Amino acid sequence: MTTLQSGLRRSVATLGKPRKATYWVLAIFVLGSLFPFYWSFLVASRDNGMLTERIPPFVPGGNFFANASRVFDTVPFWKALANSVIVSGTVTLTTVLFSSLAGFAFAKLRFKGRNGLFVFIVITLAVPTQLGIIPLFIAMSKLGWAGGLQSVIVPNLVTAFGVFWMRQYTVDALPYELIEAARVDGCSMFRIFWNVCLPAVRPAAAILAMFTFMTSWNDFLWPLVVLDAGNPTVQVALEKLQSGYYVDYSLVLAGTTLATIPILIVFLLLGRQIVAGIMQGAVKG
C-alpha cells in the first residue's frame, strides 16, 4: 500500500509540473505582447529616418525626451493627461460602485420585475454606441454641458456590462447565509452591501475597474464630438499630432508611449486583485 501511495503521489506531481515547452510558449506570448510597446518606444526614441532604413535598428536611440518635449509643445498634452485622469478615474469609481450595488440587488434581493429589468439591461449591450451619439449630443447641449468634462463623465457613470459582470459574480461569491447572519446582527441593507458584499466581490470589482479605466482612457469618438478643441482628452490630443499633411511618427509614438504609462500603472496597482480573481474562478471551475 505504501508503494502504491508513493507511486500515485509521483504521478500527480509529474502531471502538475509544467514542462519546459509550456514556459517557452508563455515566453513567446509575453514577448509578442510587449513588442508593440517596445516598437513604439523604439520609434519614439529616434527620428522618422529609421522608418526608411532597410534594416531598422532594434536598440533605442537618445531622442525620446526631446520628442516627448515636442509633444508637450505641439498640443496641450498636460491638460489632456489631466482631463483623461479625471474622466477615467471618476468613471471607474462610479461604474464599480453602481455596478456592484446593482449586481448585489439583482443577485440577492427579491423585488417585482427583477428578471425583466435585468434582461432589459443585458439587451442594451446589443445596441451600438454610435446610434446614441446624436441624441446624446443634443441632450448635452440642452443641459449646457457640451464642451465640458461632465459631458464625457455623466453618460458613462454606469455600464450595462458592469451590472451584468457584477451580478454574475455576486451570485456565487456571496452566500445567502452571510446576508441572513448580517440581518440577524441588525445590519441595514447598505451596511450589508458595504461590509459583506464588497469584500466578497473585490476581485471582480478590480477586474471591472481595470477594464473600465482602459476603455474610458482609450475612448476617442465621443470626446472628439463633444469636447472643445482646447479641452481634449489624451486620445483626441494624439489625433491632433497626426492631423497635418506630414506625419512625424516619432512624435506620434512618443505621445502614444506617454499615454500608455498610466494604464500600466493602473494594471500594476490592480494586478494582485486581478490574479486573485482569475485564480478564484479557476478553483471554482
C-alpha positions as CSV (number, residue, x, y, z in Angstrom):
1,M,0.0,0.0,0.0
2,T,2.9,2.4,0.8
3,T,4.5,1.7,-2.6
4,L,1.2,2.3,-4.3
5,Q,0.6,5.6,-2.5
6,S,4.1,6.9,-3.3
7,G,3.6,6.0,-6.9
8,L,0.4,7.9,-7.1
9,R,2.0,10.9,-5.5
10,R,4.8,10.9,-8.0
11,S,2.3,10.6,-10.8
12,V,0.3,13.6,-9.5
13,A,3.4,15.6,-9.0
14,T,4.5,14.8,-12.6
15,L,1.2,15.8,-14.0
16,G,1.1,19.0,-12.1
17,K,4.6,20.1,-13.0
18,P,4.7,22.4,-16.1
19,R,7.0,21.3,-18.9
20,K,9.7,23.4,-20.5
21,A,7.6,23.7,-23.7
22,T,4.9,25.5,-21.6
23,Y,7.4,28.1,-20.4
24,W,8.6,28.6,-24.0
25,V,5.1,29.1,-25.3
26,L,4.3,31.6,-22.5
27,A,7.6,33.4,-23.1
28,I,6.7,33.8,-26.8
29,F,3.3,35.2,-26.0
30,V,4.7,37.6,-23.5
31,L,7.3,38.8,-26.0
32,G,4.7,39.2,-28.7
33,S,2.5,41.2,-26.3
34,L,5.4,43.5,-25.3
35,F,6.8,44.0,-28.8
36,P,4.2,46.7,-29.9
37,F,5.0,48.8,-26.9
38,Y,8.7,48.3,-27.4
39,W,8.5,49.3,-31.1
40,S,6.6,52.4,-30.1
41,F,9.3,53.4,-27.7
42,L,11.9,52.5,-30.2
43,V,10.5,54.8,-32.9
44,A,9.8,57.5,-30.2
45,S,13.5,57.4,-29.2
46,R,14.7,58.2,-32.7
47,D,13.5,60.2,-35.7
48,N,11.5,59.4,-38.8
49,G,14.6,58.4,-40.7
50,M,14.7,55.0,-39.0
51,L,11.5,54.0,-40.8
52,T,13.1,54.3,-44.1
53,E,16.1,52.2,-43.2
54,R,16.3,48.8,-44.9
55,I,17.2,47.1,-41.6
56,P,15.7,49.2,-38.8
57,P,17.7,49.3,-35.5
58,F,16.3,47.4,-32.6
59,V,18.2,49.5,-30.0
60,P,16.6,52.6,-28.6
61,G,18.1,55.9,-29.5
62,G,18.6,59.0,-27.4
63,N,15.8,61.3,-28.7
64,F,12.9,60.1,-26.6
65,F,13.0,63.1,-24.1
66,A,13.4,65.5,-27.0
67,N,10.4,64.0,-28.8
68,A,8.4,64.0,-25.6
69,S,9.2,67.7,-25.1
70,R,7.9,68.4,-28.6
71,V,4.7,66.5,-27.8
72,F,4.0,68.9,-25.0
73,D,4.9,71.9,-27.2
74,T,2.7,70.8,-30.1
75,V,-0.5,70.0,-28.2
76,P,-1.8,70.8,-24.7
77,F,-0.7,67.3,-23.6
78,W,-0.6,68.1,-19.9
79,K,-4.2,69.3,-19.9
80,A,-5.2,66.2,-22.0
81,L,-3.5,63.9,-19.4
82,A,-5.2,65.7,-16.5
83,N,-8.6,65.5,-18.3
84,S,-8.2,61.8,-19.1
85,V,-7.2,61.1,-15.4
86,I,-10.2,63.0,-14.1
87,V,-12.6,61.4,-16.6
88,S,-11.3,57.8,-16.4
89,G,-10.8,57.9,-12.6
90,T,-14.3,59.2,-12.0
91,V,-16.0,56.9,-14.5
92,T,-14.1,53.9,-13.0
93,L,-15.1,54.7,-9.4
94,T,-18.7,55.3,-10.2
95,T,-19.0,52.3,-12.5
96,V,-17.6,49.9,-9.9
97,L,-19.7,51.4,-7.1
98,F,-23.0,51.5,-9.0
99,S,-22.4,48.2,-10.8
100,S,-21.7,46.5,-7.5
101,L,-24.8,47.9,-6.0
102,A,-27.0,46.9,-9.0
103,G,-25.3,43.5,-9.1
104,F,-25.9,42.9,-5.4
105,A,-29.6,43.8,-5.9
106,F,-30.2,41.7,-8.9
107,A,-28.3,38.7,-7.4
108,K,-29.5,38.6,-3.8
109,L,-32.6,40.8,-3.4
110,R,-36.2,39.8,-4.3
111,F,-38.3,42.5,-5.9
112,K,-41.0,42.8,-8.5
113,G,-39.8,42.9,-12.1
114,R,-36.2,41.9,-11.2
115,N,-35.7,39.4,-14.0
116,G,-37.4,41.6,-16.7
117,L,-35.3,44.6,-15.7
118,F,-32.1,42.6,-15.8
119,V,-32.9,41.2,-19.2
120,F,-33.6,44.8,-20.5
121,I,-30.1,45.8,-19.2
122,V,-28.5,42.9,-21.0
123,I,-30.3,43.7,-24.2
124,T,-28.9,47.2,-24.2
125,L,-25.4,45.6,-24.7
126,A,-26.5,44.8,-28.3
127,V,-27.2,48.5,-29.1
128,P,-24.2,50.1,-30.9
129,T,-22.9,53.1,-29.0
130,Q,-22.8,55.1,-32.3
131,L,-26.6,55.1,-32.5
132,G,-26.9,57.3,-29.4
133,I,-24.3,59.9,-30.3
134,I,-26.7,62.4,-31.9
135,P,-29.4,62.4,-29.3
136,L,-26.8,62.3,-26.5
137,F,-25.1,65.4,-28.0
138,I,-28.4,67.2,-28.2
139,A,-29.1,66.4,-24.6
140,M,-25.7,67.6,-23.5
141,S,-26.2,70.8,-25.5
142,K,-29.6,71.4,-23.8
143,L,-28.0,71.0,-20.4
144,G,-25.2,73.3,-21.3
145,W,-22.6,70.7,-20.7
146,A,-21.2,70.4,-24.3
147,G,-17.5,71.2,-24.3
148,G,-17.0,70.3,-20.6
149,L,-15.8,67.1,-18.9
150,Q,-19.2,66.4,-17.4
151,S,-20.5,65.6,-20.9
152,V,-18.0,62.7,-21.0
153,I,-18.4,61.6,-17.4
154,V,-22.1,61.6,-16.8
155,P,-23.2,59.3,-19.7
156,N,-20.7,56.7,-18.5
157,L,-21.3,56.7,-14.8
158,V,-22.5,53.1,-15.0
159,T,-22.4,50.5,-17.8
160,A,-24.7,47.6,-18.7
161,F,-21.7,45.3,-18.9
162,G,-20.6,46.3,-15.4
163,V,-24.0,45.5,-14.0
164,F,-24.1,42.1,-15.8
165,W,-20.5,41.3,-14.7
166,M,-21.0,42.1,-11.0
167,R,-24.4,40.3,-10.9
168,Q,-23.0,37.1,-12.3
169,Y,-20.0,37.1,-9.9
170,T,-22.1,38.0,-6.8
171,V,-24.5,35.1,-7.4
172,D,-21.8,32.6,-6.5
173,A,-19.4,34.7,-4.4
174,L,-21.9,35.8,-1.7
175,P,-23.9,33.1,0.1
176,Y,-27.4,33.9,1.4
177,E,-26.2,32.7,4.8
178,L,-23.9,35.7,5.2
179,I,-26.7,38.1,4.4
180,E,-29.1,36.4,6.8
181,A,-26.4,36.5,9.5
182,A,-25.8,40.2,8.9
183,R,-29.5,40.9,9.2
184,V,-29.7,39.0,12.5
185,D,-26.9,41.2,13.8
186,G,-29.1,44.3,12.9
187,C,-27.2,45.5,9.8
188,S,-29.0,47.7,7.3
189,M,-29.1,46.7,3.7
190,F,-26.5,49.3,2.7
191,R,-24.2,48.1,5.5
192,I,-24.6,44.5,4.3
193,F,-23.6,45.6,0.9
194,W,-20.6,47.7,2.2
195,N,-19.3,45.3,4.8
196,V,-20.3,41.9,3.4
197,C,-20.8,42.1,-0.3
198,L,-17.9,44.4,-1.3
199,P,-15.2,42.3,0.3
200,A,-16.6,39.2,-1.3
201,V,-16.7,40.6,-4.8
202,R,-13.4,42.6,-4.6
203,P,-11.6,40.5,-7.3
204,A,-14.4,41.0,-9.8
205,A,-14.5,44.7,-8.9
206,A,-10.8,45.0,-9.5
207,I,-11.1,43.4,-13.0
208,L,-14.1,45.7,-13.8
209,A,-12.1,48.7,-12.7
210,M,-9.2,47.8,-14.9
211,F,-11.3,47.3,-18.0
212,T,-13.4,50.4,-17.3
213,F,-10.3,52.6,-16.8
214,M,-8.8,51.2,-20.0
215,T,-12.0,51.7,-22.0
216,S,-12.5,55.2,-20.8
217,W,-8.9,56.1,-21.3
218,N,-8.9,54.9,-24.9
219,D,-12.3,56.4,-25.7
220,F,-11.9,58.6,-28.8
221,L,-15.2,59.2,-30.7
222,W,-17.4,60.7,-28.0
223,P,-14.8,63.0,-26.6
224,L,-13.9,64.1,-30.1
225,V,-17.5,65.0,-30.8
226,V,-18.5,66.7,-27.5
227,L,-15.3,68.4,-26.2
228,D,-13.9,71.7,-27.2
229,A,-10.7,71.8,-29.2
230,G,-8.8,73.4,-26.3
231,N,-10.1,70.9,-23.8
232,P,-9.1,67.5,-25.2
233,T,-8.5,64.1,-23.7
234,V,-5.4,62.1,-24.4
235,Q,-6.7,60.2,-27.4
236,V,-8.0,63.4,-29.0
237,A,-4.6,65.1,-28.4
238,L,-2.9,62.2,-30.1
239,E,-5.1,62.5,-33.1
240,K,-4.0,66.2,-33.4
241,L,-0.4,65.1,-33.5
242,Q,-1.1,63.3,-36.8
243,S,-3.6,65.7,-38.4
244,G,-1.1,67.6,-40.5
245,Y,0.0,66.9,-44.1
246,Y,3.3,65.5,-42.9
247,V,3.1,62.9,-40.1
248,D,6.1,62.7,-37.7
249,Y,5.7,59.2,-36.4
250,S,8.5,59.7,-33.8
251,L,6.4,62.5,-32.4
252,V,3.1,60.5,-32.5
253,L,4.6,57.4,-31.0
254,A,6.3,59.4,-28.3
255,G,2.9,60.7,-27.3
256,T,1.5,57.2,-27.5
257,T,4.2,55.9,-25.2
258,L,3.4,58.6,-22.7
259,A,-0.3,57.9,-22.9
260,T,0.3,54.2,-22.2
261,I,2.1,54.7,-18.9
262,P,-1.0,55.5,-16.8
263,I,-2.7,52.2,-18.0
264,L,0.4,50.2,-17.0
265,I,0.4,51.9,-13.6
266,V,-3.3,51.0,-13.0
267,F,-2.6,47.4,-14.1
268,L,0.3,47.1,-11.6
269,L,-1.9,48.5,-8.8
270,L,-4.8,46.2,-9.6
271,G,-2.7,43.2,-10.8
272,R,-2.8,41.3,-7.5
273,Q,-6.6,41.5,-7.3
274,I,-7.0,40.6,-10.9
275,V,-4.8,37.5,-10.5
276,A,-6.7,36.6,-7.3
277,G,-10.0,36.9,-9.2
278,I,-8.7,34.6,-12.0
279,M,-7.4,32.0,-9.6
280,Q,-10.6,32.1,-7.6
281,G,-12.6,31.5,-10.7
282,A,-10.3,28.7,-11.7
283,V,-10.6,27.0,-8.3
284,K,-14.4,27.3,-8.5
285,G,-14.4,25.9,-12.0
